[in-house]
Amino acid sequence: MNPITLKIAMKKFIPLALIAIMSTGVLVSCKKDVTDIQPQPATFLDFLKNTEWVGTLDGNGFQYRPPCVLKFNADNTFTMYGIFVFIQNGAQIFKDSITGAIQKIDTLPDSRVRVTTDIATSFNGGATKYLYIVDKKKIQGVDAGVTTETFQLSLFPAAGFSVAGRWRGIPWKGGFGYPDLTSISFDNAKSVTHYTKNGAPVQESAQATSPVLGVVYAQKGARVYFSGYNDDNPPPGYGGRTVPYFGVLLPSGDKMMVHSMNGYARLPNYVYTNEPYGPSGQTPIIDKY
């Protein structure tokens, strides 16, 4: 089963599945009082374990570079999270994650660390063979031919961030881009999202006594699974107005990359030459405020 690039048409988002994927220290003062510091990983593999890395996949076949999260597991495996489509026997198979294995780790003369992945067994013909890590902060995925970059990632803080709070799109043409997500608030106490329109809370129905609309979301580390709100061209779903989204928090915690496979999502599309929803070719990012 090989990843297939499908062209994206108006009102239909079908992306390419492009994936591959030192010692305990002691500080002694001149007064001889000893302070223990956090033990450092014995090996680079130990450093990688349970870390999360956030960024974007290759933009080939997409409207923009879509967001993704790479998480190294407690063993020698790792999982890439995103929105992927495979074609098998003429049918579309959707995946939200792909898991691979580390085959080898070595240090290059330029100080980069190269992680070799078992492409044949881990990715079923996927694109990434090598992960190049710089200063334990950046990862670049490269294909087996060492000619094509497959993703760019940055280390996500171990403590993480809560998505709770209010978010909106970037300033755009006198308003804000990505209108499905402007304005959206994440209620951490109830694990639901709320929305506003013209400054007023969006209700479940037009009835005056209708409760405020709340749609369940889930945050898993840097990943956020949630719904936006679109009442201009109501899609099927809860109240006929909500649109599913995949979000990835950036290391700063106050910005989130967003992506959707839903054809009603109001996101950049090269078909819309006037760019009504946001700049074409740029990964959509919303801001916390």
C-alpha positions as CSV (number, residue, x, y, z in Angstrom):
1,M,0.0,0.0,0.0
2,N,1.7,3.2,-1.2
3,P,0.7,6.8,-0.3
4,I,-0.9,8.4,-3.3
5,T,-1.0,12.1,-4.2
6,L,-4.5,13.2,-5.1
7,K,-5.3,16.6,-6.5
8,I,-7.3,18.8,-4.3
9,A,-10.4,20.3,-5.9
10,M,-12.8,23.0,-4.6
11,K,-14.7,21.8,-1.6
12,K,-12.7,18.6,-1.3
13,F,-9.5,18.2,0.6
14,I,-7.6,14.9,0.0
15,P,-3.9,15.2,1.0
16,L,-0.9,13.1,0.2
17,A,0.1,10.6,2.9
18,L,3.7,11.6,3.1
19,I,5.3,10.2,6.2
20,A,8.0,8.3,7.3
21,I,8.6,9.0,9.5
22,M,24.8,12.8,29.6
23,S,25.1,11.6,33.1
24,T,23.8,12.5,36.5
25,G,25.3,15.9,37.3
26,V,26.1,17.5,40.7
27,L,26.8,21.2,41.3
28,V,29.1,21.9,44.2
29,S,29.3,25.4,45.5
30,C,32.4,26.9,47.2
31,K,30.5,26.5,50.5
32,K,30.3,22.7,49.8
33,D,26.5,22.6,49.7
34,V,25.4,20.1,47.1
35,T,22.4,20.5,44.8
36,D,21.2,17.6,42.7
37,I,20.2,18.4,39.2
38,Q,17.9,16.4,36.9
39,P,19.7,13.3,35.6
40,Q,20.5,13.6,31.9
41,P,19.7,10.8,29.4
42,A,22.5,8.2,29.1
43,T,22.0,7.8,25.4
44,F,20.4,9.8,22.6
45,L,17.6,7.2,22.4
46,D,16.9,7.9,26.1
47,F,16.7,11.6,25.2
48,L,14.2,10.9,22.5
49,K,11.9,8.7,24.5
50,N,8.5,10.3,25.2
51,T,9.4,13.6,23.5
52,E,6.9,15.3,21.1
53,W,7.9,17.3,18.0
54,V,5.6,19.6,16.1
55,G,5.7,21.0,12.6
56,T,4.5,20.4,9.1
57,L,4.6,17.8,6.4
58,D,5.8,18.3,2.9
59,G,3.4,20.5,1.0
60,N,3.4,18.5,-2.2
61,G,-0.2,17.7,-3.1
62,F,-1.6,19.9,-0.5
63,Q,-3.1,23.4,-0.4
64,Y,-0.5,24.2,2.2
65,R,2.0,22.3,4.4
66,P,-0.4,20.4,6.8
67,P,0.5,20.2,10.6
68,C,1.7,17.0,12.2
69,V,3.1,15.7,15.5
70,L,5.9,13.2,15.9
71,K,6.0,11.4,19.2
72,F,8.8,9.0,20.2
73,N,7.5,6.2,22.4
74,A,9.0,4.6,25.4
75,D,10.7,1.9,23.3
76,N,12.5,2.3,19.9
77,T,9.3,3.2,18.0
78,F,7.7,6.5,17.2
79,T,4.3,7.7,15.9
80,M,3.4,10.4,13.5
81,Y,0.0,12.0,14.0
82,G,-1.8,14.0,11.3
83,I,-4.4,13.5,8.6
84,F,-3.4,10.9,6.1
85,V,-5.1,9.1,3.1
86,F,-4.0,5.9,1.6
87,I,-5.5,4.2,-1.5
88,Q,-6.0,0.4,-1.2
89,N,-7.8,-1.5,-3.9
90,G,-9.3,1.7,-5.2
91,A,-10.7,2.7,-1.8
92,Q,-9.6,5.6,0.4
93,I,-8.3,4.6,3.8
94,F,-8.0,7.4,6.3
95,K,-5.5,7.3,9.1
96,D,-4.8,9.7,12.0
97,S,-1.4,8.2,12.8
98,I,1.4,6.0,11.5
99,T,3.9,4.2,13.6
100,G,7.5,3.3,12.7
101,A,10.7,2.0,14.2
102,I,14.2,3.3,14.8
103,Q,16.8,1.2,13.1
104,K,20.0,3.1,13.9
105,I,21.2,6.3,15.5
106,D,24.6,7.9,14.6
107,T,26.3,11.3,14.9
108,L,27.5,13.0,11.8
109,P,30.7,15.1,11.4
110,D,28.6,18.3,11.4
111,S,27.2,17.3,14.8
112,R,23.8,16.5,13.5
113,V,22.3,13.2,14.8
114,R,20.9,10.9,12.1
115,V,18.1,8.5,12.9
116,T,17.7,5.8,10.4
117,T,14.2,4.3,10.1
118,D,13.1,0.9,8.9
119,I,11.2,2.2,5.9
120,A,10.5,-1.2,4.4
121,T,8.6,-2.6,7.4
122,S,7.5,0.5,9.2
123,F,5.9,2.6,6.6
124,N,4.7,0.3,3.9
125,G,6.5,2.2,1.2
126,G,6.3,5.6,2.9
127,A,8.6,8.5,2.0
128,T,10.9,9.2,5.1
129,K,14.0,7.2,5.6
130,Y,16.2,9.5,7.8
131,L,15.5,11.9,10.6
132,Y,18.2,14.6,11.0
133,I,18.2,16.2,14.5
134,V,20.0,19.5,15.2
135,D,20.9,20.6,18.7
136,K,18.1,18.4,20.2
137,K,15.7,21.1,19.0
138,K,14.9,20.5,15.3
139,I,14.1,17.5,13.2
140,Q,14.1,17.3,9.4
141,G,12.7,14.2,7.7
142,V,14.4,13.2,4.4
143,D,13.5,10.4,1.9
144,A,15.6,7.4,1.1
145,G,17.3,9.2,-1.8
146,V,18.3,12.1,0.6
147,T,16.9,14.5,-1.9
148,T,13.4,15.3,-0.7
149,E,12.4,16.9,2.7
150,T,9.3,15.2,4.1
151,F,8.7,17.3,7.2
152,Q,10.1,20.0,9.5
153,L,9.6,19.7,13.3
154,S,10.5,21.5,16.5
155,L,10.7,20.1,20.0
156,F,7.5,20.7,22.0
157,P,8.0,21.5,25.7
158,A,7.7,18.5,28.0
159,A,5.4,20.4,30.4
160,G,3.1,21.2,27.5
161,F,0.3,23.8,27.4
162,S,-3.4,23.8,27.9
163,V,-5.5,24.8,24.9
164,A,-8.0,26.4,27.3
165,G,-8.9,30.0,26.5
166,R,-10.0,32.0,23.5
167,W,-8.6,31.7,20.0
168,R,-9.0,33.4,16.6
169,G,-7.6,33.6,13.1
170,I,-4.8,35.9,12.0
171,P,-5.8,39.5,11.1
172,W,-7.0,39.3,7.5
173,K,-8.6,41.9,5.1
174,G,-10.1,44.0,7.9
175,G,-11.2,41.0,9.9
176,F,-9.8,37.6,10.8
177,G,-8.8,34.7,8.7
178,Y,-10.1,31.1,9.1
179,P,-13.6,32.2,10.1
180,D,-14.7,28.8,11.4
181,L,-12.3,29.4,14.3
182,T,-13.0,33.1,14.9
183,S,-13.9,33.4,17.7
184,I,-13.7,30.0,19.4
185,S,-13.1,29.3,23.1
186,F,-12.0,26.0,24.8
187,D,-13.7,25.4,28.1
188,N,-11.3,23.1,30.0
189,A,-13.7,22.4,32.8
190,K,-16.3,20.9,30.5
191,S,-14.0,19.9,27.6
192,V,-16.2,21.6,25.1
193,T,-15.7,24.5,22.6
194,H,-18.0,27.6,22.5
195,Y,-18.3,30.1,19.7
196,T,-19.3,33.7,19.3
197,K,-21.0,35.6,16.4
198,N,-21.1,39.3,16.3
199,G,-20.0,39.4,19.9
200,A,-22.8,37.1,21.1
201,P,-22.5,33.4,22.2
202,V,-23.7,31.0,19.5
203,Q,-26.7,29.0,20.8
204,E,-27.8,25.5,19.9
205,S,-30.9,26.8,18.1
206,A,-32.6,30.1,17.2
207,Q,-34.9,29.9,20.2
208,A,-34.3,32.5,22.8
209,T,-34.1,30.0,25.6
210,S,-31.8,27.7,23.7
211,P,-28.6,26.8,25.6
212,V,-25.1,27.9,24.4
213,L,-23.6,25.6,21.8
214,G,-20.9,23.4,23.3
215,V,-19.0,20.8,21.2
216,V,-16.7,18.2,22.8
217,Y,-13.0,18.5,22.1
218,A,-9.9,16.4,23.1
219,Q,-6.4,17.5,23.8
220,K,-3.6,15.0,23.8
221,G,-0.3,16.7,24.4
222,A,0.4,19.1,21.4
223,R,-2.6,17.6,19.5
224,V,-6.1,19.0,19.6
225,Y,-9.1,17.4,18.1
226,F,-12.0,19.8,17.9
227,S,-14.7,21.4,15.8
228,G,-15.0,24.9,14.2
229,Y,-18.3,26.7,13.5
230,N,-19.7,27.6,10.0
231,D,-23.1,29.0,9.7
232,D,-22.6,30.6,6.3
233,N,-22.7,27.3,4.4
234,P,-23.9,24.8,7.1
235,P,-22.4,21.4,6.7
236,P,-23.9,18.2,8.0
237,G,-23.3,17.5,11.7
238,Y,-24.3,18.9,15.1
239,G,-26.8,21.6,14.4
240,G,-25.7,21.5,10.8
241,R,-23.0,24.0,11.5
242,T,-19.8,22.4,13.0
243,V,-16.7,21.3,11.1
244,P,-14.1,18.9,12.4
245,Y,-10.5,20.2,12.7
246,F,-7.1,18.8,13.7
247,G,-4.9,21.3,15.6
248,V,-1.2,21.2,16.6
249,L,0.1,23.6,19.3
250,L,3.3,25.4,18.5
251,P,6.2,25.4,21.2
252,S,5.2,28.9,22.3
253,G,1.8,27.6,23.4
254,D,-0.1,30.7,22.1
255,K,-0.4,29.6,18.5
256,M,-2.0,26.5,16.9
257,M,-1.7,25.2,13.4
258,V,-5.0,23.9,12.1
259,H,-6.1,21.6,9.3
260,S,-9.4,19.9,8.1
261,M,-10.4,17.3,5.6
262,N,-14.0,18.6,5.6
263,G,-15.1,20.2,2.4
264,Y,-17.0,22.9,4.2
265,A,-14.0,24.1,6.2
266,R,-13.2,27.7,5.4
267,L,-9.5,27.4,4.8
268,P,-7.2,28.6,2.0
269,N,-7.7,27.0,-1.4
270,Y,-6.0,28.0,-4.7
271,V,-9.4,28.0,-6.3
272,Y,-10.3,31.1,-4.3
273,T,-8.0,33.6,-6.0
274,N,-9.2,36.5,-3.8
275,E,-8.1,34.6,-0.7
276,P,-11.2,35.2,1.4
277,Y,-10.2,32.9,4.3
278,G,-6.5,33.4,4.6
279,P,-3.3,33.6,2.5
280,S,-2.9,30.8,0.0
281,G,-0.1,28.3,0.4
282,Q,0.4,29.1,4.1
283,T,-0.3,26.7,6.9
284,P,-3.3,28.1,8.8
285,I,-2.4,29.3,12.3
286,I,-4.8,30.7,14.9
287,D,-3.7,32.8,17.9
288,K,-4.6,32.7,21.6
289,Y,-5.8,36.1,22.9
